[in-house]
């Protein structure tokens, strides 16, 4: 379940980061992209440490 959330966050981050290059319909979201990336990295680190 945790890995599913991590993958979804990373995919959303990639869409936000590369979205304007792929399609003009995808808006740039700025700070939301970085927030999603930080959440995904924190979840990965906590999972590797065995906290979650």
Buried (B, 14 or more C-beta within 10 A) or exposed (E): EEEEEBEEBBEBBBBBBEBEEEEEEEEEBEEEBEEBBEBBEEBBEEEEEEEE
